[in-house]
Amino acid sequence: MYVREGLLVLAATAVLAGFAMLDGGPPRPGLPLLVGASLAAALPLTLRARFPLPGALLSAAIALLGLVIPGWPGRLVTMVMFGSAAFHVPRRPWLVMSLSIVWTTGYGLLIPQAYKGLSVVTDLVIMGVAPVAVGHALRLHGERVAQAARLDHAEARRAMAEDRAALARDVHDSVGHHLTAIHMQATATRRALRGQAPTAGRALGTIAELSSAALKEVRALLDTLREVPAGPGLEEIEDLAARLSTPHLRISVHRVGPGTPLPSGMGHTVYRVVQEALTNAARHSGATKVEVRVRRSRTAVTMSITDNGCGLAGAEGRGIRGMRERVHQHGGTFTAGPVPQHGWLVEAIVPIAKGSASPKGQAQPSSAAGNPT
């Protein structure tokens, strides 16, 4: 890291000194003074990540002091520093913009001839506004790329979990069936030959024991493939919201009701519905605010996810169909659509089956009985 920072400072020093020497204006001071001033102007670049705003102000002060050197372009580093401050200080872009404009105005008042006839507005746009706007735009682009990567990662994990669960079901249905049949046939044949063929009886007994052991091992291995969480709680939903939140997308989570774990299948459904709704809000609606409410009673869990985006009613995508199917598997109801004012609402009610208040002794969910939509 130190080598990279040193090379950056040396490169900036060479550029500033080279521009000053190539500029065909008034006589220039000696090379040592140009190099020293350029080095002093380039050193604040090392502060661009840890102390971006103080580094920009320090660079601005050095650029103003460098006005004693005719034609010296130290202001270029200051423009870069204000752009870097806009990139690294996302919560206060207007403060950075204001300081940049103030510095540009002061610089223009002290040396107006440096702009060679450009208008004051053009000077402010080029030196004061443009660097901050570029830095802020790069910040927004980076956040969108990072958010898209998180969403893709979450979707990949979900798809992988569903594939593993499907594979576990297929293997269980196929291999488990055949091993069970082998065990039953070997046991039945052994009983039929009891006392008649000792060698065959021992062989059939071994086959029955091996098939039974193999069936147990297959079931144990398939359990590791199935994604059966113990019931995601408020903390996991809050972690999901925190991963998808950015300075431009605020996600708040509110929960009402007891904090005991949900049954595993039901907790999985609640988590997946919230995850898919937040993914849609972050990726497709252009929302800046999302509110998640989870209310748990003795008989049901009610979820509502509301955003202020520009979602429009239309063809139902796979995400909404998947949420509806998950909820209907538990005998619940699901609705999704635009709200009257502005935004999108996803609402689901998942009933809690009797005897399944906790993962222990969990009852199987009731059959689908949702409203057809």
C-alpha positions as a Markdown table, in Angstrom:
| # | Residue | x | y | z |
|---|---|---|---|---|
| 1 | Met | 0.0 | 0.0 | 0.0 |
| 2 | Tyr | 2.8 | 2.4 | 0.9 |
| 3 | Val | 4.5 | 1.7 | -2.5 |
| 4 | Arg | 1.2 | 2.5 | -4.3 |
| 5 | Glu | 0.7 | 5.7 | -2.4 |
| 6 | Gly | 4.3 | 6.8 | -3.0 |
| 7 | Leu | 4.0 | 6.1 | -6.8 |
| 8 | Leu | 0.8 | 8.1 | -6.9 |
| 9 | Val | 2.4 | 11.1 | -5.2 |
| 10 | Leu | 5.4 | 11.0 | -7.5 |
| 11 | Ala | 3.2 | 10.7 | -10.6 |
| 12 | Ala | 1.1 | 13.7 | -9.4 |
| 13 | Thr | 4.3 | 15.7 | -8.7 |
| 14 | Ala | 5.7 | 15.0 | -12.1 |
| 15 | Val | 2.4 | 16.0 | -13.8 |
| 16 | Leu | 2.1 | 19.3 | -11.9 |
| 17 | Ala | 5.7 | 20.2 | -12.5 |
| 18 | Gly | 5.6 | 19.2 | -16.1 |
| 19 | Phe | 2.4 | 21.2 | -16.8 |
| 20 | Ala | 4.0 | 24.3 | -15.2 |
| 21 | Met | 7.1 | 24.0 | -17.2 |
| 22 | Leu | 5.3 | 23.5 | -20.5 |
| 23 | Asp | 2.8 | 26.3 | -20.0 |
| 24 | Gly | 3.9 | 29.2 | -22.3 |
| 25 | Gly | 3.3 | 32.1 | -19.9 |
| 26 | Pro | 5.4 | 34.3 | -17.6 |
| 27 | Pro | 8.8 | 33.2 | -16.7 |
| 28 | Arg | 8.8 | 30.2 | -14.3 |
| 29 | Pro | 10.8 | 29.9 | -11.1 |
| 30 | Gly | 13.5 | 27.3 | -10.8 |
| 31 | Leu | 12.9 | 23.6 | -11.1 |
| 32 | Pro | 13.5 | 22.8 | -7.4 |
| 33 | Leu | 10.8 | 25.3 | -6.4 |
| 34 | Leu | 8.3 | 23.8 | -8.9 |
| 35 | Val | 9.1 | 20.3 | -7.8 |
| 36 | Gly | 8.8 | 21.2 | -4.1 |
| 37 | Ala | 5.5 | 23.0 | -4.6 |
| 38 | Ser | 4.1 | 20.1 | -6.7 |
| 39 | Leu | 5.2 | 17.6 | -4.1 |
| 40 | Ala | 3.5 | 19.6 | -1.3 |
| 41 | Ala | 0.3 | 19.7 | -3.5 |
| 42 | Ala | 0.4 | 16.0 | -4.2 |
| 43 | Leu | 0.9 | 14.8 | -0.6 |
| 44 | Pro | -2.8 | 15.3 | 0.4 |
| 45 | Leu | -3.7 | 12.6 | -2.0 |
| 46 | Thr | -2.6 | 10.1 | 0.6 |
| 47 | Leu | -5.5 | 11.3 | 2.8 |
| 48 | Arg | -8.2 | 10.8 | 0.2 |
| 49 | Ala | -9.6 | 7.6 | 1.8 |
| 50 | Arg | -9.0 | 8.0 | 5.6 |
| 51 | Phe | -9.6 | 11.8 | 5.9 |
| 52 | Pro | -11.2 | 12.8 | 2.6 |
| 53 | Leu | -12.7 | 16.2 | 3.6 |
| 54 | Pro | -9.7 | 17.5 | 5.7 |
| 55 | Gly | -7.4 | 16.3 | 2.8 |
| 56 | Ala | -9.5 | 18.3 | 0.3 |
| 57 | Leu | -9.3 | 21.4 | 2.5 |
| 58 | Leu | -5.6 | 21.0 | 3.0 |
| 59 | Ser | -5.1 | 20.7 | -0.8 |
| 60 | Ala | -7.2 | 23.8 | -1.4 |
| 61 | Ala | -5.0 | 25.8 | 1.0 |
| 62 | Ile | -1.9 | 24.6 | -0.7 |
| 63 | Ala | -3.3 | 25.5 | -4.1 |
| 64 | Leu | -4.1 | 29.0 | -2.8 |
| 65 | Leu | -0.6 | 29.4 | -1.5 |
| 66 | Gly | 0.7 | 28.2 | -4.8 |
| 67 | Leu | -0.8 | 31.2 | -6.6 |
| 68 | Val | 2.6 | 33.0 | -6.0 |
| 69 | Ile | 3.9 | 30.7 | -8.8 |
| 70 | Pro | 2.6 | 31.9 | -12.2 |
| 71 | Gly | 0.7 | 29.2 | -14.1 |
| 72 | Trp | 1.2 | 26.5 | -11.6 |
| 73 | Pro | -1.7 | 24.0 | -11.9 |
| 74 | Gly | -2.0 | 22.9 | -8.2 |
| 75 | Arg | -5.7 | 23.4 | -8.4 |
| 76 | Leu | -6.0 | 20.1 | -10.4 |
| 77 | Val | -5.1 | 18.1 | -7.3 |
| 78 | Thr | -7.7 | 20.0 | -5.3 |
| 79 | Met | -10.4 | 19.2 | -7.8 |
| 80 | Val | -9.4 | 15.5 | -7.5 |
| 81 | Met | -9.5 | 15.7 | -3.7 |
| 82 | Phe | -13.0 | 17.2 | -3.7 |
| 83 | Gly | -14.2 | 14.5 | -6.1 |
| 84 | Ser | -12.7 | 11.9 | -3.7 |
| 85 | Ala | -14.4 | 13.5 | -0.7 |
| 86 | Ala | -17.7 | 13.2 | -2.5 |
| 87 | Phe | -17.0 | 9.6 | -3.1 |
| 88 | His | -15.9 | 8.8 | 0.5 |
| 89 | Val | -18.4 | 11.0 | 2.3 |
| 90 | Pro | -21.8 | 9.8 | 0.9 |
| 91 | Arg | -23.9 | 11.2 | 3.8 |
| 92 | Arg | -22.9 | 14.8 | 3.3 |
| 93 | Pro | -22.7 | 15.5 | -0.4 |
| 94 | Trp | -24.0 | 19.0 | -0.2 |
| 95 | Leu | -21.4 | 20.0 | 2.4 |
| 96 | Val | -18.7 | 18.8 | 0.0 |
| 97 | Met | -20.3 | 20.6 | -2.9 |
| 98 | Ser | -20.6 | 23.8 | -0.9 |
| 99 | Leu | -17.0 | 23.8 | 0.2 |
| 100 | Ser | -15.9 | 23.1 | -3.4 |
| 101 | Ile | -17.9 | 26.0 | -4.7 |
| 102 | Val | -16.6 | 28.3 | -2.0 |
| 103 | Trp | -13.0 | 27.3 | -2.8 |
| 104 | Thr | -13.6 | 27.7 | -6.5 |
| 105 | Thr | -15.1 | 31.2 | -6.0 |
| 106 | Gly | -12.2 | 32.3 | -3.8 |
| 107 | Tyr | -9.7 | 31.0 | -6.3 |
| 108 | Gly | -11.3 | 32.8 | -9.1 |
| 109 | Leu | -11.4 | 36.1 | -7.2 |
| 110 | Leu | -7.7 | 35.9 | -6.4 |
| 111 | Ile | -6.5 | 35.0 | -9.9 |
| 112 | Pro | -9.3 | 35.6 | -12.4 |
| 113 | Gln | -6.9 | 35.7 | -15.4 |
| 114 | Ala | -6.1 | 32.0 | -14.9 |
| 115 | Tyr | -9.3 | 31.1 | -16.6 |
| 116 | Lys | -8.5 | 32.8 | -19.9 |
| 117 | Gly | -11.8 | 34.4 | -20.5 |
| 118 | Leu | -14.1 | 31.7 | -19.4 |
| 119 | Ser | -17.4 | 32.8 | -17.7 |
| 120 | Val | -17.8 | 32.6 | -14.0 |
| 121 | Val | -20.5 | 30.0 | -14.3 |
| 122 | Thr | -18.3 | 27.9 | -16.5 |
| 123 | Asp | -15.5 | 28.1 | -14.0 |
| 124 | Leu | -17.8 | 27.1 | -11.1 |
| 125 | Val | -19.1 | 24.1 | -13.1 |
| 126 | Ile | -15.7 | 22.9 | -14.3 |
| 127 | Met | -13.7 | 23.4 | -11.1 |
| 128 | Gly | -16.4 | 23.3 | -8.3 |
| 129 | Val | -19.4 | 21.3 | -9.4 |
| 130 | Ala | -18.1 | 18.7 | -11.9 |
| 131 | Pro | -15.5 | 17.0 | -9.6 |
| 132 | Val | -18.0 | 16.6 | -6.8 |
| 133 | Ala | -20.7 | 15.4 | -9.2 |
| 134 | Val | -18.3 | 12.8 | -10.8 |
| 135 | Gly | -17.2 | 11.5 | -7.3 |
| 136 | His | -20.8 | 11.2 | -6.2 |
| 137 | Ala | -21.8 | 9.5 | -9.4 |
| 138 | Leu | -19.0 | 7.0 | -9.0 |
| 139 | Arg | -20.1 | 6.3 | -5.4 |
| 140 | Leu | -23.7 | 5.6 | -6.6 |
| 141 | His | -22.5 | 3.3 | -9.3 |
| 142 | Gly | -20.3 | 1.4 | -6.9 |
| 143 | Glu | -23.2 | 1.0 | -4.4 |
| 144 | Arg | -25.5 | -0.2 | -7.2 |
| 145 | Val | -22.9 | -2.7 | -8.3 |
| 146 | Ala | -22.3 | -4.0 | -4.8 |
| 147 | Gln | -26.0 | -4.2 | -4.1 |
| 148 | Ala | -26.5 | -6.1 | -7.4 |
| 149 | Ala | -23.7 | -8.5 | -6.4 |
| 150 | Arg | -25.4 | -9.1 | -3.0 |
| 151 | Leu | -28.7 | -9.7 | -4.6 |
| 152 | Asp | -27.2 | -12.1 | -7.2 |
| 153 | His | -25.4 | -13.9 | -4.3 |
| 154 | Ala | -28.6 | -14.2 | -2.3 |
| 155 | Glu | -30.5 | -15.5 | -5.4 |
| 156 | Ala | -27.7 | -18.0 | -6.2 |
| 157 | Arg | -27.8 | -19.3 | -2.6 |
| 158 | Arg | -31.6 | -19.6 | -2.8 |
| 159 | Ala | -31.4 | -21.5 | -6.1 |
| 160 | Met | -28.7 | -23.7 | -4.8 |
| 161 | Ala | -30.7 | -24.5 | -1.7 |
| 162 | Glu | -33.8 | -25.3 | -3.8 |
| 163 | Asp | -31.7 | -27.5 | -6.1 |
| 164 | Arg | -30.2 | -29.4 | -3.1 |
| 165 | Ala | -33.6 | -29.9 | -1.6 |
| 166 | Ala | -35.0 | -31.2 | -4.9 |
| 167 | Leu | -32.0 | -33.5 | -5.3 |
| 168 | Ala | -32.5 | -34.8 | -1.7 |
| 169 | Arg | -36.2 | -35.6 | -2.4 |
| 170 | Asp | -35.4 | -37.4 | -5.7 |
| 171 | Val | -32.6 | -39.5 | -4.1 |
| 172 | His | -34.7 | -40.3 | -1.1 |
| 173 | Asp | -37.7 | -41.3 | -3.3 |
| 174 | Ser | -35.5 | -43.4 | -5.6 |
| 175 | Val | -32.7 | -44.9 | -3.6 |
| 176 | Gly | -34.7 | -45.0 | -0.4 |
| 177 | His | -37.4 | -47.0 | -2.1 |
| 178 | His | -35.1 | -49.5 | -3.6 |
| 179 | Leu | -33.1 | -50.0 | -0.3 |
| 180 | Thr | -36.3 | -50.5 | 1.6 |
| 181 | Ala | -37.5 | -53.0 | -1.0 |
| 182 | Ile | -34.2 | -54.9 | -0.8 |
| 183 | His | -34.4 | -55.0 | 3.0 |
| 184 | Met | -38.0 | -56.3 | 3.0 |
| 185 | Gln | -37.4 | -58.9 | 0.3 |
| 186 | Ala | -34.3 | -60.2 | 2.1 |
| 187 | Thr | -36.1 | -60.4 | 5.4 |
| 188 | Ala | -39.1 | -62.2 | 3.9 |
| 189 | Thr | -37.0 | -64.7 | 2.0 |
| 190 | Arg | -34.9 | -65.4 | 5.1 |
| 191 | Arg | -38.0 | -66.2 | 7.1 |
| 192 | Ala | -39.3 | -68.4 | 4.3 |
| 193 | Leu | -36.0 | -70.4 | 4.3 |
| 194 | Arg | -35.7 | -70.5 | 8.1 |
| 195 | Gly | -34.0 | -73.8 | 9.0 |
| 196 | Gln | -33.8 | -75.1 | 5.4 |
| 197 | Ala | -30.6 | -73.4 | 4.1 |
| 198 | Pro | -28.4 | -71.9 | 6.9 |
| 199 | Thr | -25.9 | -70.5 | 4.5 |
| 200 | Ala | -28.5 | -68.7 | 2.4 |
| 201 | Gly | -30.2 | -67.5 | 5.7 |
| 202 | Arg | -26.9 | -66.0 | 6.9 |
| 203 | Ala | -26.4 | -64.3 | 3.5 |
| 204 | Leu | -29.9 | -62.9 | 3.4 |
| 205 | Gly | -29.5 | -61.7 | 7.0 |
| 206 | Thr | -26.3 | -59.9 | 6.0 |
| 207 | Ile | -28.1 | -58.3 | 3.0 |
| 208 | Ala | -31.0 | -57.2 | 5.3 |
| 209 | Glu | -28.6 | -55.6 | 7.8 |
| 210 | Leu | -26.5 | -53.9 | 5.1 |
| 211 | Ser | -29.5 | -52.5 | 3.3 |
| 212 | Ser | -30.9 | -51.2 | 6.6 |
| 213 | Ala | -27.6 | -49.5 | 7.5 |
| 214 | Ala | -27.3 | -48.1 | 4.0 |
| 215 | Leu | -30.8 | -46.6 | 4.2 |
| 216 | Lys | -30.0 | -44.9 | 7.5 |
| 217 | Glu | -26.8 | -43.5 | 6.0 |
| 218 | Val | -28.6 | -42.2 | 2.9 |
| 219 | Arg | -31.2 | -40.5 | 5.1 |
| 220 | Ala | -28.5 | -38.9 | 7.2 |
| 221 | Leu | -26.7 | -37.6 | 4.2 |
| 222 | Leu | -29.9 | -36.3 | 2.6 |
| 223 | Asp | -30.7 | -34.4 | 5.8 |
| 224 | Thr | -27.5 | -32.4 | 5.3 |
| 225 | Leu | -28.6 | -31.5 | 1.7 |
| 226 | Arg | -32.0 | -30.3 | 2.8 |
| 227 | Glu | -32.2 | -26.6 | 3.9 |
| 228 | Val | -34.3 | -26.9 | 7.0 |
| 229 | Pro | -33.6 | -23.9 | 9.3 |
| 230 | Ala | -34.7 | -23.8 | 12.8 |
| 231 | Gly | -37.0 | -20.9 | 12.0 |
| 232 | Pro | -35.4 | -17.6 | 11.1 |
| 233 | Gly | -36.0 | -15.0 | 13.8 |
| 234 | Leu | -36.1 | -11.2 | 13.8 |
| 235 | Glu | -32.3 | -11.0 | 13.9 |
| 236 | Glu | -32.0 | -12.9 | 10.6 |
| 237 | Ile | -34.6 | -10.7 | 8.9 |
| 238 | Glu | -32.8 | -7.6 | 10.3 |
| 239 | Asp | -29.5 | -9.0 | 9.0 |
| 240 | Leu | -31.1 | -9.4 | 5.6 |
| 241 | Ala | -32.4 | -5.8 | 5.7 |
| 242 | Ala | -29.0 | -4.5 | 6.7 |
| 243 | Arg | -27.3 | -6.3 | 3.8 |
| 244 | Leu | -29.6 | -4.8 | 1.3 |
| 245 | Ser | -29.7 | -1.3 | 2.8 |
| 246 | Thr | -27.7 | 1.5 | 1.3 |
| 247 | Pro | -27.6 | 5.3 | 1.9 |
| 248 | His | -30.2 | 5.5 | -0.9 |
| 249 | Leu | -32.4 | 2.6 | 0.2 |
| 250 | Arg | -33.5 | 2.6 | 3.8 |
| 251 | Ile | -35.1 | -0.6 | 5.1 |
| 252 | Ser | -36.7 | -0.6 | 8.5 |
| 253 | Val | -38.0 | -3.8 | 10.3 |
| 254 | His | -40.7 | -3.8 | 12.9 |
| 255 | Arg | -41.9 | -6.9 | 14.8 |
| 256 | Val | -44.8 | -7.4 | 17.1 |
| 257 | Gly | -45.4 | -10.6 | 19.1 |
| 258 | Pro | -43.4 | -13.2 | 21.0 |
| 259 | Gly | -39.8 | -13.9 | 20.0 |
| 260 | Thr | -39.9 | -17.7 | 20.3 |
| 261 | Pro | -38.7 | -19.5 | 17.2 |
| 262 | Leu | -41.2 | -20.4 | 14.5 |
| 263 | Pro | -41.6 | -23.9 | 13.2 |
| 264 | Ser | -38.8 | -24.7 | 10.7 |
| 265 | Gly | -41.0 | -24.8 | 7.6 |
| 266 | Met | -43.0 | -21.8 | 8.5 |
| 267 | Gly | -40.0 | -19.8 | 9.6 |
| 268 | His | -38.4 | -20.6 | 6.2 |
| 269 | Thr | -41.5 | -19.3 | 4.4 |
| 270 | Val | -41.6 | -16.1 | 6.4 |
| 271 | Tyr | -37.9 | -15.4 | 5.7 |
| 272 | Arg | -38.2 | -16.2 | 2.0 |
| 273 | Val | -41.2 | -14.0 | 1.5 |
| 274 | Val | -39.5 | -11.1 | 3.1 |
| 275 | Gln | -36.3 | -11.8 | 1.2 |
| 276 | Glu | -38.0 | -11.9 | -2.2 |
| 277 | Ala | -40.1 | -8.8 | -1.5 |
| 278 | Leu | -37.0 | -6.8 | -0.5 |
| 279 | Thr | -35.1 | -8.1 | -3.5 |
| 280 | Asn | -37.8 | -6.9 | -5.8 |
| 281 | Ala | -38.0 | -3.5 | -4.1 |
| 282 | Ala | -34.2 | -3.0 | -4.3 |
| 283 | Arg | -33.8 | -4.3 | -7.9 |
| 284 | His | -36.9 | -3.3 | -9.8 |
| 285 | Ser | -39.0 | -0.6 | -8.1 |
| 286 | Gly | -36.4 | 2.2 | -7.7 |
| 287 | Ala | -37.6 | 2.6 | -4.0 |
| 288 | Thr | -35.7 | 4.7 | -1.5 |
| 289 | Lys | -37.6 | 3.5 | 1.6 |
| 290 | Val | -39.0 | 0.0 | 2.5 |
| 291 | Glu | -40.9 | -0.8 | 5.7 |
| 292 | Val | -41.1 | -4.4 | 6.9 |
| 293 | Arg | -43.7 | -5.3 | 9.5 |
| 294 | Val | -44.0 | -8.8 | 11.0 |
| 295 | Arg | -46.8 | -9.4 | 13.5 |
| 296 | Arg | -47.1 | -12.8 | 15.2 |
| 297 | Ser | -50.1 | -13.9 | 17.1 |
| 298 | Arg | -51.1 | -17.3 | 18.6 |
| 299 | Thr | -52.8 | -18.3 | 15.3 |
| 300 | Ala | -50.8 | -16.7 | 12.5 |
| 301 | Val | -47.9 | -14.6 | 11.3 |
| 302 | Thr | -48.8 | -11.5 | 9.3 |
| 303 | Met | -46.2 | -9.9 | 7.0 |
| 304 | Ser | -46.4 | -6.6 | 5.1 |
| 305 | Ile | -43.6 | -5.1 | 3.0 |
| 306 | Thr | -44.3 | -1.6 | 1.7 |
| 307 | Asp | -42.0 | 0.5 | -0.5 |
| 308 | Asn | -42.3 | 3.9 | -2.1 |
| 309 | Gly | -41.0 | 2.8 | -5.5 |
| 310 | Cys | -42.7 | 2.9 | -8.9 |
| 311 | Gly | -43.9 | -0.7 | -9.1 |
| 312 | Leu | -46.8 | -1.2 | -11.6 |
| 313 | Ala | -49.4 | -3.9 | -11.9 |
| 314 | Gly | -48.8 | -6.2 | -14.8 |
| 315 | Ala | -47.7 | -9.8 | -15.6 |
| 316 | Glu | -46.8 | -11.8 | -12.5 |
| 317 | Gly | -43.2 | -12.8 | -12.3 |
| 318 | Arg | -41.6 | -15.9 | -10.9 |
| 319 | Gly | -40.7 | -14.1 | -7.7 |
| 320 | Ile | -44.3 | -13.3 | -6.8 |
| 321 | Arg | -45.5 | -16.7 | -7.9 |
| 322 | Gly | -42.9 | -18.3 | -5.7 |
| 323 | Met | -44.0 | -16.2 | -2.7 |
| 324 | Arg | -47.6 | -17.0 | -3.3 |
| 325 | Glu | -46.9 | -20.8 | -3.6 |
| 326 | Arg | -44.9 | -20.8 | -0.4 |
| 327 | Val | -47.6 | -19.1 | 1.5 |
| 328 | His | -50.4 | -21.3 | 0.0 |
| 329 | Gln | -48.5 | -24.4 | 1.1 |
| 330 | His | -49.2 | -23.4 | 4.7 |
| 331 | Gly | -52.9 | -22.6 | 4.0 |
| 332 | Gly | -52.2 | -18.8 | 4.0 |
| 333 | Thr | -53.2 | -15.9 | 1.9 |
| 334 | Phe | -51.0 | -13.6 | -0.2 |
| 335 | Thr | -51.5 | -10.4 | -2.0 |
| 336 | Ala | -49.1 | -8.1 | -4.0 |
| 337 | Gly | -49.8 | -5.0 | -5.9 |
| 338 | Pro | -49.4 | -1.2 | -6.1 |
| 339 | Val | -50.8 | 1.0 | -3.3 |
| 340 | Pro | -53.2 | 3.9 | -4.1 |
| 341 | Gln | -50.6 | 6.7 | -3.4 |
| 342 | His | -47.2 | 5.6 | -4.6 |
| 343 | Gly | -45.4 | 2.3 | -4.1 |
| 344 | Trp | -45.9 | -1.4 | -3.8 |
| 345 | Leu | -47.3 | -3.6 | -1.1 |
| 346 | Val | -46.7 | -7.3 | -0.4 |
| 347 | Glu | -48.8 | -8.8 | 2.3 |
| 348 | Ala | -49.0 | -12.4 | 3.5 |
| 349 | Ile | -50.8 | -14.2 | 6.4 |
| 350 | Val | -49.4 | -17.6 | 7.3 |
| 351 | Pro | -51.5 | -19.6 | 9.9 |
| 352 | Ile | -49.7 | -21.4 | 12.7 |
| 353 | Ala | -50.9 | -25.0 | 12.8 |
| 354 | Lys | -51.9 | -26.3 | 16.2 |
| 355 | Gly | -49.1 | -28.2 | 17.9 |
| 356 | Ser | -46.4 | -26.4 | 16.0 |
| 357 | Ala | -45.6 | -23.5 | 18.2 |
| 358 | Ser | -42.0 | -24.4 | 18.3 |
| 359 | Pro | -39.6 | -26.6 | 16.2 |
| 360 | Lys | -39.9 | -29.4 | 18.8 |
| 361 | Gly | -42.9 | -31.6 | 18.0 |
| 362 | Gln | -43.6 | -29.7 | 14.8 |
| 363 | Ala | -46.8 | -30.5 | 13.0 |
| 364 | Gln | -47.0 | -30.7 | 9.3 |
| 365 | Pro | -48.4 | -27.6 | 7.6 |
| 366 | Ser | -51.9 | -27.8 | 6.3 |
| 367 | Ser | -52.6 | -28.2 | 2.6 |
| 368 | Ala | -52.9 | -25.2 | 0.3 |
| 369 | Ala | -56.1 | -23.3 | 0.6 |
| 370 | Gly | -55.2 | -19.8 | -0.5 |
| 371 | Asn | -57.3 | -17.5 | -2.7 |
| 372 | Pro | -56.7 | -18.2 | -6.3 |
| 373 | Thr | -55.1 | -15.3 | -8.0 |
